[in-house]
């Protein structure tokens, strides 16, 4: 069996997260705009608020950010920042990731070529997966 070099990083990494929509709604109502502005960019908030059930869309974006952080392995250390990873949609509705600030520096340092995210939600839960390609 061939041994992997300790210095060699994987070509891909996967993260997944699930969010209870009611819980996100309660936290948002309790802490108000300060919480929302800490976690979401203006464009993410505008997108979600344009929808009939904004908390489903906010929860999906929260789950996507968590999935990315888990795949990066940055959950406990060198946190890249909530708003530095922005989840938008292309013209066809496909989610895409926009990197800002420290997240962009981390992306370059880790030689991350692409990230593919998938979002889904029901009335009660939002789930997201992220595949990082190095």
N, C-alpha and C positions, 0 to 999 in steps of 0.2 A: 504494500500500500504506500502510495506516494504521500509524503508529508508536505503540508502547506507551510510556506514561509510565514513567520509571524509578522513580517513587515508588509506582506501583500494584502491589500484590502480587497473585499469582494467586488465583483462587477455589478451586483445588484443588492438592494436591501428592500425589505417589505415591512410596512407598518399598517396597523388597522386600529380603529377606535369606534366605539359606539357611545352615543349620548342620549340620555333620556330628555326629551323635548320639554316636558313639564318642569324638570329640574332646572334647565337653562332658563326657562321663562321665570321661575321663582327667583333665581339669583339675579336676573336682569331687573326684575321689578323691585327687588330688595335694594340693590346697589345703584340702580338707575343708569343714567347716561355715562357715569364715570366708568362703570364696568364695561359697557359696550364700546366706549371709545378706547379703552385699554386693550381690548382684544381684537376689535375689527377696524378695518380702514373705512374711510368715508365711502369708497366705492362698494365695499362689501355691505355696509349698512344700507346704502341707497338701493342696491339690488334686492336685498331681503325685504326692505320696506315697500318695495313695489309689488310684492306678492301678497296674495290673500292671507296666507299663514306665514308671516315672516319668521317666527321662531323655528319652524322646520328648516328653513334655509340657513338661518344663523347656526343652528345645531349641526347641520351638515358641514358647514365651513369650520366650525370648532373641531369636529371630529377629523376633518381633513388635516388641519394644522397639527393636531395631536398625532395622527398617523405619520405625518412627515417627521415630526420630532422623534417619534419612536424609531423610525427607520434610520434617522441620522444618528441615533444613540446620544442625542443631546438633551434628553429629558432631565437628567439630574445635574449635568454640568455644562458650562458654556452655553446656557440657554440663549437662543438666537432672537427671541422676542416674538410676541404674538403678532404684532402688526407688521413685522418684517417679512412674514410669509403671508402673502395675499392670495386668496382663492377667488378667481373671477371665472367668467365663461367666455368662450370664443363665440363668434357670430352664430354658430350652429348649436350652442348650448353646452358644448363639451367643457368640463372644468379645466382650468389651467392655473398654473402657479406663477406668481410674480414675486421675485426676490428683491428685498430692500435691505439697506444698511448692513448690520452684522450678519444677517442671513445670507446676503449676497457674498460677503467676504468668506463666510464658511463654505458656501457652495463652490467658490473658486478654489479655496484651499483644499477641499476634499475632492476636487476635480469631478464634480457632479455634472454630468452631461445633460441629463433630462430627468424629469419626474412625471409620472403618470398617476393621476388621482381619479378615483371613482367615488361618487357620492350617491346615496340613496336615503330615502326617508319614508316613514309611514306617519300615521297620526301621532304615535307615541315615541318613536325612536328614529334617530338619524345615525347612519353608519358611513364610514369612509375608509378606503384603503389607498395606500400610496406605495408606488414602486419607484425606487430611486435607481438610476442607471449611471454608473461611474465609468 
